[in-house]
Amino acid sequence: RAGGGPVEWAEWSRLCDGHGPLAVGHCHPLVVQAAHEQNQVLNTNSRYLHDNIVDYAQRLSETLPEELCVFYFLNSGSEANDLALRLARQYTGHQDVVVLDHAYHGHLSSLIDISPYKFRDLDGQKEWVHVAPLPDTYRGLYREDHPSPAAAYASEVERVVRSAQERGRKIAAFFAESLPSVGGQIVPPAGYFSQVAGHIRRAGGLFVADEIQVGFGRVGTHFWAFQLQGQDFVPDIVTMGKSIGNGHPIACVATTQAVAKAFEATGVEYFNTLARCGFFSPLTPCGLPIIFHLWQFGGSPVSCAVGLAVLDVLEKEQLQAHATCVGRFLMELLRQQKAKHAIIGDIRGAGLFIGVDLIKDKATRTPATEEADYLVSRLKENHILLSTDGPGRNVLKFKPPMCFSLDNAQYLVAKLDAILTDRSQAITQHT
């Protein structure tokens, strides 16, 4: 809970139903207060301009590269990614999308089509979707001993693009979570995104960075996870959700003026109010205007009040620095467990986005799927809610609220150690 308190056992259902990373903790009083106070004054759809919308667009712009100065506010991360797809297609005039294997970008039909995690169990891969290997340096094509995994994995994207072009296909966009989550809490090798962006842009496409699960300071050293790839890398489109409203239904797409103007040129209304910078709007530090498109109640006064409150709490409570500190501490505790328990094959992550890859054998790195399920179940008995991800469902994912403390980390790892120790002793006695 925000403020460091635990979530009581009676509140379990709220935790289970509220899947997804929270920025500032459950029920943060300042976020609750902001929503309540604005609700008492005015809540209307965003066809009507309100100071909160202008202020929020300005605050978001201060966290992003100056090129990303156009904001569309929506209600969910899925809507954000769906809009990103539309923006890319309109700007490029192309249809096709390159995605990473095992990716998940949302539950709308358009997004299931670009989510291998989903479409392989449903209608299969569409002809306009092209899948590149996940840049996993632990169990992927190019591993930790490769001299240049970033270039190697980027060349796979180039190969996929070239193959599509040979069949007469044209690339509109490359979609990737800045840190692939469903794929197994993957940290792409540094430089990978820049090289991929080069291949995609040369093919006429745009680079879409999905920050829905990993943005807003969660990675600690940077506010946005795509910034882990280097200060020179700037996506064409960034999508946000989940943490942006700490559970409140708000999402955002940030993009460039060129992309937004191409979308506007269709003349097809997007149920929005377009507020251009002029006499009432601020400018980005370099003088570029902030433009914000508004999607019904996605950019309502209440939603933007909540968004502003989240940014305030992140800053006042220094939660980004906190994520760095606690994340490093948690990673070190987990590395100590890796040295003790052979089932732990890899520990990876940044800030409070961490994956623990469980294996049956160090040589083959076979996913320990059943063992992971057992661990999750036992941790649940100790009031600790974790889940698994990755193609083998064997990666424990750690994405706690960013108020997660050093004491919380110690408690969690102590319970994990106890369960793994009991399991090892039981196996020894059985044999």
C-alpha positions, 0 to 999 in steps of 0.5 A: 500500500502507498505509504509503506503499509501492507495490503490486508489479507481481506483486500486480496481480491483487489490485488488479484483483480488489479493486475498490472504494475502500479506506480505509487502504491494502492490507494495513495491518499494524494491520488485518491484526493485529487480524483475526489476533489476534481469530481466534486467540481467538474467532470466532463468529456474532453471535447471541452478544454480544461486547465488540467489537460493543458497542465498534464500535457506540459508535465508529460512533455517534460519527461520525454524527448522534445520531438514527442510533443503531441499527446492523445489521451485515452482510457486504456493501454489497449486503446493506446496501442490500437491508436499507435497502429492507426497512426503508423499506418496513416503516416506511412501508407503501409499496412504491415507490422513487425513484432517480437516473438511472444509479445503481447500488446493488448486485448483488442482484435487489432492488437491480438493480431500483433501479439504472438502470445495470443494469436498462436492460440487463436486465429494464427498469424495474419499475412501482414504480421511479421515476427522477429526473434525475442532479443533474449540473451539468456535462452535466445538465438544469441546469448550472453557469450555472443560478441555483439548480441544487439547487432545480431538480433537487429540483423534478424529484424532486418532479415524479417523486413527483407523477407516481407519486402520480397513478398511485396509487403510494406512495413508500417511499424515495429512494435516492442515493449521497451522491456518485453514482459510477457516474453519473460522480463527481457532486457534487450541488449544496449543499442538494439533499439537504435539499430532496429529503428534504422532498419525499420525506418529505411523500410518506411516504417515507424518505431513504436515503444510500448511503455505501458508496463515499464514506464514512469520511473519503474526502471529506476535510472531512467523515467522511460525504459526506452531510455535504457537504450541510450540518449540518442534513441527516440521512438516515433511513438510511445504508448502509456497505460497502467502506471500513468493513472495508478489504476485509474482508466487513463492512457496516452500516446505521444508522437511527433507533429509529422505523424499527428498531422498525417493522421489529422489530414484524413479528415476523419473525426477521432471523437476528440478535441484538437487543442493547438498551441497558441495563446493558451498553450505552453511550448516544449523547452525547444519551442516546439508546440505541445498538441493534445488530442483528447478521447472522450473521458480519457482526457477528462478533468478527473483523469488528468487530475489523477495523472498529475497527482501520480507525477507529483507523488513520483517526484515528491516521494522520489520513487524513481530513485527509490526504484533504483535503490530497492531494485538493486538491493532486491537483485543482489538478494536474488543473486545470493539465492541463485548461488544457493539454489540450482533451480535459479538460472538467471536474474535480470531486470532494471529497477523494480522490473525483475525476472527470475528464470527457473530452470531444470538443468543448467546445461540445457536451461530447460524451463522449470514450469511446474516448479515455478507454479509450485513456488507461486502457489506457496508464496500465495500462502504467505500472502505474496502475490507473484505470477509467471511469464515467458514462453515456458511460464517459468519466469517469476516476474517482480513488478511491485508498486514502486513504494516497495521497500527494502524490508518488503524485499527482504521478507519476500526473498526470505520466504522464497529461500525458505520454500526453495530450501524445503523443496530441496530437502524434500527431494533429497529425502525422497531420493 
